[in-house]
């Protein structure tokens, strides 16, 4: 009888880059740690409502008394020689994404742990490196070789690995069943206000949470649903009782073509010629992949170092070089070449499958003005993406929510068909207008109404059609509506409704509104 193999225990590697931002600045300055510009006190600053604030400091600044989160003015009072550079959180995140792909040398997939960490699944791969301790040594050596200061740990869960990387000994390896009770509660990755609350309650260690009744903690944090705001959720994730979703980083090969120019160009006709060559190259590249571009980005590198970027989004996938070139022509009118443009790059970050087709048919439809996608692209370039939209139905019985605006050629969303008795006016106001109505009884039919200063005598009434509030979207104080189709003494028809009924306990007297005009 064949023996059933047991599933290997999950092992997670957590990497914490202890000074990611300042390491990136040092790499950009091309200097080693403690040498060159890094030998002087230096800080990365971020603009805040209260003035520049320090985001990160190097070792020299830390020794001189400057601290992260301090105001720059206060830090300079302590260290007048402090040099500064602007912080770049977006650049740090992009660097971390590239580092996550590079870290897949240690496991099949990796994920971001912003702002300065990574998570790598190393289940069943440690023997390739000679064991988990040797794996951690390889991680430390390779990151140090890249100029990054880091701490790493391996544990059965992402939460436990993060806790050991931040608060455990260097190169920690946690086995299933090992205790984490001596770690501080900050190892649970909680928000600062939750940590402050736990400290006020006298709970400073992870093990001390086990001494409190679970029901009491659940009752105390019952309104906090985010994991970082609820210590019970974080404790369960730490111990593996609750799964923690992680989003793997996957490399995406973006179609890209570029031209490095031997001489900088300053004139528009030369730029158009370069763009035509790039559009033709991009069309061939996309055709080879069986794809079409939905979004294109053109980057222009000027001699003075400034990069100009022009983006284009198409209504449908296309790899027609002439069409792409024609659309970009309108986006390049405001380009200032300065001392010249030395490199032009065209990339397609969003592509969709596009089957091969007979070019003559496509060219004929566009030349005859029957290509809807080409027409929409031209309108978008001229009017803007927000000006070209189409209404689509939405699942809601509230009239003003029964439709929304979508991209012109986007996929048709699934929707429920309207019932036959749902007669709606031809013109529906974006916002219902308040009217004054005279009626015989509070719940009776309207007799007369005043709208925009004019008095209308009601000749005929049909209704009501009662629409209840959407309790899953609105607060409990929302009122139901009674809709009436009415006709005045001059034959004009309207669609009005009464918001609420007398004595419903959700406000004062019912209010009347006019929401549409009927034929």
C-alpha positions, 0 to 999 in steps of 0.5 A, a space after each residue: 500500500 502506498 504511503 501518503 506523504 505529509 505536506 511540508 510545514 510552511 516556512 516564511 522568510 521575512 526581510 527588513 531593510 532597516 534603512 532602505 531610504 538612506 541606503 538608496 540615497 547612498 547608492 545614488 551618491 555612489 559612495 560607501 557607508 561612512 565615506 564621501 557624502 555619507 561621512 557628513 550628517 545627512 537627512 532625508 526630509 518630507 514636506 508636512 503641514 508644519 514644515 519640513 520633517 525628517 524622514 530618515 537620517 544616516 549614521 553621522 546625523 544620528 550620532 550628532 543628535 538628529 532623529 527621524 520624525 523630528 522637525 528640520 528646524 529642531 534638528 538643525 538647532 542640535 546639528 547645524 551642519 546637517 545636510 538634507 535631500 528630499 525623501 522619495 517614498 514612491 521611489 523607495 516603493 519602486 525599488 522595493 518591488 524590484 528587490 522583491 523580484 530579485 529576492 525570488 532567488 530564495 523562493 518561488 514567490 515573494 511579496 511586499 511588506 511596505 514600507 521597507 520589508 519583503 516576504 519570501 515563501 521558502 517552504 521546502 527550498 532551504 536544503 538547496 542552500 544547506 539549511 535555513 541558517 545557511 539560507 539566512 547567511 546567504 540573504 545577509 551576504 547578498 543584501 550587504 553586497 548590494 549596499 543594503 542593511 537588513 535583518 532576516 528571520 524564518 518562521 512558520 507564519 509571515 507575522 512570526 517571521 516579521 516579529 523575529 526580524 524586527 525584535 528577535 536575535 539576528 538570523 533567527 529561525 523559529 520552529 513550529 511550537 516555539 514561544 514568542 511570549 517574551 516579544 513586545 506587543 509591538 511585534 504584533 504589527 499594531 497601529 500606534 494608538 492600539 499599542 498605546 492603549 495596550 500599554 495603558 492596560 499594562 499589556 507589554 508582552 505578547 505572552 501577557 495577552 494570553 493572560 486576558 480572557 479572549 472574550 474580554 479582548 474581543 469585546 474591547 476591540 469589537 468595532 476594530 476590523 482592520 488587522 492592524 487595529 485588532 490585537 486578537 486578529 494579529 495574534 491569531 495570524 502570528 500563531 497561524 490560527 488565521 490565514 494572512 493574505 499576501 499578494 505575490 509580486 509577479 514580473 511583467 514584461 512591458 513592450 518597450 522600444 526606444 531610440 538613443 539619438 546621436 545628436 539632440 533634436 530640437 525641431 518638431 519634424 524630427 521628433 515626428 520622424 522618431 515617433 513614426 519609427 517607434 510606432 512602427 517598431 511597437 506595432 511589429 513587437 505587439 504583432 509578434 506577441 499577438 497583442 494590442 496596446 490599450 495604454 501607451 507612454 512616450 518618454 522624452 529625455 532632454 539634455 538637461 536631464 528632465 524627462 517629459 512623459 505623454 500618456 495615451 489610452 485607447 478605447 480598444 486594443 490597437 497596434 496600428 502604427 499610423 493611428 498611434 502616431 496620429 494620436 500622439 501628434 496632438 499630445 506633443 504640441 506642448 513639448 519644450 525641447 530646451 537644449 534638445 532631446 537625446 532619447 525617446 522611449 515608447 512603452 505599452 504598460 497595458 496590453 490585451 490580446 488582439 488576433 491577427 486581422 486583414 489590414 485592408 479591411 481595418 484600413 478601409 473602415 478607418 478611411 471611410 469613418 466607420 471605425 468606432 474605436 478610432 473615432 473615440 480615440 480622436 475624441 478622447 485626445 481632443 476632449 479628454 478621457 472624462 468627457 467621453 463616457 457612456 451610461 450603463 445600467 446598475 443594479 439599483 432601484 433608486 432612479 438616480 443610482 440605476 445608471 453610471 458612466 463607464 469607458 466607451 468600449 468597455 465590457 458590458 457589465 451584467 445587469 438585471 432587466 427592468 420590469 415591465 411596470 417600471 415606466 420611467 420618464 424620458 428626462 431624468 434630472 441629475 438631482 431632484 428639485 424640491 416642489 411645494 404640493 397641496 394635497 387633501 390628506 398627508 397620505 393622499 394624492 397631490 392636487 396642485 404643486 408649485 415648481 420654479 415659481 409656476 403653479 400647476 393644477 394636477 388633472 390626472 395622477 397615476 401611482 404611487 410606486 413605492 421604492 424602499 431605501 437601500 438598507 445595505 448602503 444607506 443609514 437607517 434614517 433614509 426615507 422611502 419614496 412614493 412616486 407619482 406620474 402626473 399630468 397638469 391642466 395643460 397636458 404636461 406630464 411630470 414624475 414626482 415623489 414624496 419622500 417619507 410618510 407622515 409619522 414614520 419617525 425618520 424626520 419631520 413632515 414628508 417632502 415632495 420632489 420633482 425628478 423627471 419629465 414625461 413625454 
